[in-house]
Amino acid sequence: MPETLNKNREMPIIGGVFPDTSKAQEAYNELTRKQGYDSLDVPMYVHPKSEQQAHDYRAELVSRGVAPSQAKRYIDALKDERVLVVVYRRRGRS
C-alpha cells in the first residue's frame, strides 16, 4: 500500500513496498507509461546485494527527502526481499 513518506515538502514523496518484482514493475509501468511520471523520478529499489548497497540506498532516500527513520524501515523491507517504488516528483515537473 502506498504511503506518504514526506508531508512537509511542496510535493509529497510517495512510496510503496511490493512483495515481488512483478508487482513493483506493474506499478512502475503504470506511473511512467500511463500516468506520465519521468522514470528518473520513480526509482525501483530491490534487495541490496551487500551492506554497502543497503547503505547507499538509504543515503539516496534520505538525500531526496525521506526521513531517516522511514528510510531505515524501507531498507529493512528490502532486506526481506520486498521491492520499493518511490515517486519523488509530480508528473510533468522539470
Backbone bond lengths (Angstrom), bond angles and torsions (degrees), N, CA, C in turn:
res aa  C-N    CA-C-N  psi(-1)  N-CA   C-N-CA  omega(-1)  CA-C   N-CA-C  phi
1 M - - - 1.442 - - 1.529 108.21 -
2 P 1.328 117.28 126.37 1.471 120.00 177.96 1.520 111.55 -63.90
3 E 1.308 115.29 148.05 1.459 119.75 175.87 1.516 109.06 -144.10
4 T 1.323 115.11 154.73 1.457 120.46 178.54 1.516 108.61 -76.51
5 L 1.338 116.54 125.51 1.452 121.13 -177.99 1.523 112.13 -93.23
6 N 1.314 117.23 -24.57 1.460 121.41 -178.19 1.511 107.87 -147.59
7 K 1.330 117.70 109.90 1.457 122.66 -176.63 1.520 112.66 -94.65
8 N 1.319 118.73 -5.96 1.462 121.97 -172.81 1.515 113.72 -99.07
9 R 1.293 118.38 10.06 1.459 121.59 -178.73 1.520 109.82 -104.82
10 E 1.314 115.48 167.74 1.460 121.52 176.95 1.527 110.78 -53.76
11 M 1.299 116.36 -42.91 1.464 121.99 176.59 1.517 108.29 -127.80
12 P 1.319 117.51 123.03 1.467 119.20 -178.79 1.523 112.17 -60.69
13 I 1.315 115.30 151.57 1.457 122.54 173.30 1.524 105.91 -95.13
14 I 1.319 116.51 128.47 1.458 121.65 -178.29 1.526 108.28 -114.06
15 G 1.320 116.90 137.32 1.458 120.86 178.04 1.513 110.92 -134.28
16 G 1.313 115.57 148.51 1.450 120.91 176.25 1.510 110.03 -136.31
17 V 1.334 116.58 134.25 1.460 122.52 177.15 1.523 107.43 -101.12
18 F 1.327 114.93 130.14 1.452 121.00 -177.19 1.525 110.29 -117.48
19 P 1.336 117.11 151.07 1.462 120.14 -176.98 1.522 114.10 -73.01
20 D 1.336 116.62 -20.36 1.459 119.16 -179.91 1.520 110.54 -154.86
21 T 1.322 115.08 168.99 1.460 121.27 -176.20 1.520 112.27 -65.44
22 S 1.329 117.86 -36.29 1.464 119.58 -176.92 1.529 111.33 -63.51
23 K 1.320 117.75 -41.68 1.470 120.89 178.19 1.527 110.77 -67.38
24 A 1.323 116.33 -40.22 1.466 120.26 178.02 1.518 110.41 -64.88
25 Q 1.328 116.92 -39.95 1.468 120.88 179.12 1.521 111.00 -64.12
26 E 1.332 117.19 -38.28 1.463 120.71 176.35 1.531 110.42 -59.86
27 A 1.319 116.92 -45.07 1.467 121.13 179.17 1.522 110.79 -64.74
28 Y 1.323 116.49 -43.90 1.461 121.62 178.73 1.533 110.41 -60.00
29 N 1.326 116.82 -46.52 1.461 120.90 179.65 1.521 111.50 -62.51
30 E 1.302 116.53 -41.21 1.465 120.55 177.66 1.528 110.53 -59.58
31 L 1.317 116.30 -46.13 1.464 120.73 -177.81 1.525 112.71 -68.34
32 T 1.322 116.94 -44.06 1.467 119.34 -174.10 1.529 113.30 -86.35
33 R 1.304 117.72 -34.41 1.468 119.57 -176.35 1.521 112.98 -92.97
34 K 1.319 116.81 -38.40 1.462 119.35 -174.18 1.526 113.50 -102.09
35 Q 1.330 117.14 -31.00 1.461 119.76 -176.45 1.529 113.29 -99.13
36 G 1.324 117.56 -7.65 1.462 121.12 173.42 1.518 116.88 83.63
37 Y 1.333 117.88 16.57 1.459 119.62 176.47 1.527 109.78 -76.97
38 D 1.323 116.64 145.17 1.460 122.08 176.16 1.525 108.66 -72.62
39 S 1.325 116.81 134.99 1.465 120.39 -177.50 1.528 112.73 -60.98
40 L 1.333 118.24 -26.87 1.470 120.81 177.51 1.521 112.36 -68.80
41 D 1.316 116.85 -21.93 1.456 121.43 -179.70 1.520 113.16 -97.88
42 V 1.327 117.07 4.95 1.469 121.57 179.93 1.536 108.91 -132.72
43 P 1.333 117.20 69.24 1.462 118.10 179.01 1.529 112.18 -73.92
44 M 1.316 114.47 152.34 1.453 121.59 174.66 1.520 107.12 -116.02
45 Y 1.316 116.99 123.09 1.460 122.76 -179.69 1.522 108.40 -104.19
46 V 1.327 116.80 133.25 1.463 122.47 179.89 1.528 109.34 -116.51
47 H 1.325 114.89 176.74 1.466 121.29 -179.28 1.530 110.98 -48.54
48 P 1.337 117.80 121.91 1.465 119.60 179.56 1.524 111.14 -67.51
49 K 1.325 115.69 139.01 1.467 121.47 -178.98 1.522 112.66 -81.34
50 S 1.337 116.92 -13.09 1.462 121.03 -178.60 1.526 108.89 -156.12
51 E 1.318 114.85 166.78 1.469 119.18 175.05 1.528 110.88 -63.97
52 Q 1.330 116.77 -33.86 1.462 120.28 177.95 1.525 110.55 -63.87
53 Q 1.314 116.81 -42.19 1.462 119.30 178.59 1.528 110.52 -65.92
54 A 1.326 117.74 -39.13 1.468 120.94 176.16 1.529 109.92 -60.80
55 H 1.319 116.41 -43.40 1.465 121.27 177.79 1.537 110.26 -61.61
56 D 1.318 116.77 -42.67 1.468 121.08 179.56 1.529 111.31 -64.55
57 Y 1.331 117.15 -42.30 1.469 120.84 176.44 1.525 110.03 -58.31
58 R 1.334 115.82 -48.96 1.468 120.33 -178.30 1.525 110.28 -60.79
59 A 1.324 117.25 -43.82 1.468 121.22 179.55 1.526 110.75 -61.42
60 E 1.330 117.09 -40.75 1.461 119.81 178.78 1.523 111.50 -65.38
61 L 1.326 116.80 -45.32 1.462 120.13 178.42 1.528 110.76 -57.25
62 V 1.327 116.34 -47.69 1.470 120.89 -178.49 1.526 110.40 -65.43
63 S 1.328 117.52 -41.87 1.470 119.81 -178.30 1.521 112.00 -65.41
64 R 1.331 116.56 -22.85 1.471 119.93 -179.85 1.515 112.09 -97.48
65 G 1.349 117.06 7.07 1.462 120.16 170.94 1.501 117.99 112.13
66 V 1.324 118.75 0.34 1.467 121.19 177.75 1.527 108.14 -79.82
67 A 1.324 117.04 135.11 1.460 121.45 178.74 1.529 109.97 -59.72
68 P 1.338 118.29 140.48 1.471 121.15 -179.00 1.532 113.73 -53.19
69 S 1.326 117.65 -40.51 1.469 119.76 -179.27 1.525 111.19 -66.25
70 Q 1.331 117.14 -37.02 1.459 120.05 177.65 1.526 110.89 -72.00
71 A 1.330 116.43 -39.26 1.465 119.78 177.59 1.520 110.28 -58.96
72 K 1.324 117.55 -42.62 1.464 120.93 178.57 1.524 110.88 -60.82
73 R 1.313 116.37 -42.68 1.463 120.66 179.51 1.530 110.83 -61.31
74 Y 1.305 116.16 -40.91 1.467 119.19 179.16 1.522 112.47 -69.93
75 I 1.303 117.08 -36.89 1.466 119.84 176.43 1.528 109.74 -64.21
76 D 1.324 116.94 -40.03 1.467 120.13 176.45 1.528 110.69 -60.07
77 A 1.335 117.19 -40.21 1.468 120.85 177.98 1.532 110.40 -64.92
78 L 1.330 116.62 -40.55 1.465 119.68 178.00 1.521 111.49 -62.52
79 K 1.322 116.55 -39.56 1.460 120.38 178.23 1.525 111.55 -64.55
80 D 1.345 116.85 -23.69 1.464 122.08 176.45 1.528 111.83 -90.20
81 E 1.355 115.80 22.33 1.464 122.53 175.35 1.520 114.40 72.48
82 R 1.318 118.33 19.57 1.461 121.31 173.43 1.522 108.62 -86.40
83 V 1.336 116.69 171.35 1.462 122.79 178.67 1.522 107.52 -126.79
84 L 1.319 116.28 135.89 1.464 122.10 -177.98 1.518 109.66 -112.31
85 V 1.333 116.04 130.93 1.459 122.73 171.78 1.518 106.73 -117.57
86 V 1.335 116.35 129.58 1.468 121.45 -177.51 1.516 109.04 -122.38
87 V 1.334 116.44 138.59 1.463 121.94 172.82 1.517 106.54 -109.20
88 Y 1.347 116.44 112.63 1.458 121.14 -177.34 1.518 114.38 -91.23
89 R 1.309 118.59 -26.24 1.453 120.47 -174.82 1.519 110.65 -138.03
90 R 1.310 114.10 164.18 1.456 116.99 179.35 1.515 110.51 -84.23
91 R 1.321 115.12 159.19 1.463 122.26 -179.15 1.513 112.25 -52.64
92 G 1.325 114.71 140.57 1.444 121.26 172.92 1.509 116.09 67.89
93 R 1.293 117.46 5.34 1.458 121.09 -179.27 1.512 109.44 -84.32
94 S 1.315 117.50 133.35 1.462 119.71 -179.25 1.501 111.98 -94.68
